[in-house]
Amino acid sequence: MAHFDKNSNEYNGNGHYNVGGKEFMSIWTFKNKHKLTPNNNNVNGAEGQQLFDTKVEFHSCTPDFGGFASVFIYPVTELENYYGI
């Protein structure tokens, strides 16, 4: 697992990165992009744990704002499958 932030070459925007030719997003960023609700810390944390438990590829990043030192980012294709997009 690699860690990224807004100074990384992979940075595309808050919670959005391109890593090794693959697009990664945090759950919050993905839900914002697709206007999915609920989009809050409790729900997103539980959903992130479910994704984590399936052993999907993930990395971490430092969010541009908010109260978290780091969050996980997942392949967009895995997020699309999980949320049925």
C-alpha positions in Angstrom: 0.0 0.0 0.0 1.3 3.4 -1.0 0.3 6.7 0.6 -0.4 9.8 -1.5 -1.3 13.5 -1.0 -1.9 16.6 -3.0 1.8 16.9 -3.8 2.0 13.4 -5.3 2.3 13.1 -9.1 -0.7 10.8 -9.0 -3.0 13.5 -7.6 -6.1 14.4 -9.6 -8.1 16.1 -6.9 -9.2 15.6 -3.3 -9.5 11.8 -2.8 -8.8 11.1 -6.5 -5.6 9.6 -7.8 -4.2 7.8 -10.9 -1.9 5.1 -9.6 -0.1 2.9 -12.2 -2.6 3.7 -14.9 -5.6 2.9 -12.6 -8.0 5.4 -11.2 -8.5 5.4 -7.5 -11.0 7.4 -5.3 -12.0 7.6 -1.7 -15.6 6.6 -1.0 -16.5 10.2 -0.1 -15.1 11.5 -3.5 -16.8 8.7 -5.4 -20.2 9.3 -3.8 -19.9 13.1 -4.4 -19.1 12.5 -8.1 -22.1 10.2 -8.5 -24.4 12.0 -6.1 -24.9 9.0 -3.9 -26.3 9.2 -0.4 -25.9 8.9 2.5 -22.4 10.2 2.3 -21.2 10.6 5.9 -18.4 9.4 8.1 -20.4 6.5 9.8 -21.8 5.0 6.6 -18.7 5.6 4.5 -16.5 4.0 7.2 -18.7 0.9 7.3 -18.8 0.6 3.5 -15.0 1.1 3.4 -14.6 -1.8 5.9 -16.8 -4.0 3.7 -14.6 -3.2 0.7 -11.4 -3.7 2.7 -12.7 -7.1 3.9 -13.1 -8.3 0.3 -9.3 -7.9 -0.1 -9.6 -5.3 -2.9 -6.5 -3.4 -3.8 -6.2 -0.1 -1.9 -3.9 2.7 -1.0 -4.2 5.6 1.4 -4.2 9.3 1.0 -4.1 12.5 3.0 -7.4 14.4 2.4 -7.2 18.0 1.4 -9.6 18.9 4.2 -11.6 17.4 7.0 -10.7 15.8 10.3 -8.9 12.7 9.0 -5.1 12.3 8.8 -5.6 9.6 6.1 -8.3 7.7 4.3 -8.3 4.7 2.0 -8.7 5.0 -1.8 -10.0 2.1 -3.9 -10.0 1.3 -7.6 -12.9 3.1 -9.3 -13.9 -0.1 -11.0 -14.3 -1.8 -7.6 -16.3 1.2 -6.3 -18.5 1.0 -9.4 -19.1 -2.7 -8.8 -19.8 -2.1 -5.1 -22.3 0.7 -5.7 -23.8 -0.7 -8.9 -22.8 2.1 -11.2 
